Amino acid sequence: MRKVVSVEARPEYRLFLVFDDGTQGEVSIADRLFGSMFEPLKDIDLFERVQIDPYGAVYWPNDADLAPDALYQVLSKS
């Protein structure tokens, strides 16, 4: 399983990701901003507080998270 080693919040709810194998690119999560975990990320200040956990997953202070393997797959298809 690949790990995210770098993440940067970008405009329009996009994330710039770098993985441990050097794969990198942008992923939009704008279409995922619904429900009790992800809707709060519409607040730009919260969205920009994105981090990486020790397992290489992307997460936010409200405990919303995105699995690195799913993000890697999205980048591989683009």
C-alpha atoms as one frame of an Amber mdcrd trajectory, in Angstrom:
protein
   0.000   0.000   0.000   1.291   3.414  -0.954   1.569   6.248   1.549   1.027
   9.957   1.084   4.238  11.767   2.078   3.129  15.316   1.269  -0.246  17.054
   0.981  -1.145  20.633   0.132  -4.633  22.150   0.164  -5.368  24.025  -3.040
  -8.298  26.187  -4.228 -11.662  24.643  -5.086 -11.243  21.767  -2.613  -8.336
  20.184  -4.407  -5.415  18.393  -2.775  -1.921  18.189  -4.239  -0.505  14.839
  -3.170   2.922  13.232  -3.305   3.218   9.498  -2.648   6.150   7.479  -1.368
   6.935   6.201  -4.890   7.121   9.741  -6.330   3.663   9.695  -7.908   2.092
  13.123  -7.553  -0.856  15.142  -8.708  -4.085  16.886  -7.780  -7.289  15.281
  -6.591 -10.567  17.137  -6.198 -12.703  16.225  -3.215 -15.396  18.828  -3.960
 -17.901  16.065  -4.768 -17.281  14.358  -1.388 -18.134  17.337   0.825 -21.370
  15.981   2.251 -22.335  14.099   5.399 -21.354  14.698   8.978 -17.613  14.104
   8.458 -16.903  15.852   5.172 -19.425  18.703   4.997 -17.512  20.701   7.651
 -14.561  20.778   5.221 -16.486  23.341   3.167 -15.052  25.766   5.724 -11.836
  26.741   3.933  -9.960  27.274   7.209 -10.667  23.681   8.235  -9.986  22.295
   4.747  -6.558  23.955   4.727  -5.611  22.188   7.984  -5.146  18.898   6.127
  -2.421  16.607   7.484  -0.948  13.127   7.016  -1.218  10.438   9.688   1.591
   7.938  10.440   0.033   5.449   7.995   0.098   7.830   5.049  -3.603   8.693
   5.110  -4.861  12.245   4.651  -6.899  13.608   7.560  -8.353  16.745   9.129
  -8.788  17.846  12.767 -12.496  16.864  12.693 -11.396  13.214  12.097 -12.400
  13.134   8.420  -9.881  11.044   6.512  -9.143   9.649   3.074  -7.373   6.344
   2.496  -4.102   6.595   0.591  -4.875   3.621  -1.669  -8.099   5.235  -2.904
  -6.321   8.535  -3.557  -3.511   6.724  -5.382  -6.027   4.959  -7.576  -7.666
   8.273  -8.521  -4.281   9.691  -9.563  -3.408   6.539 -11.511  -6.582   6.924
 -13.602  -5.940  10.541 -14.532
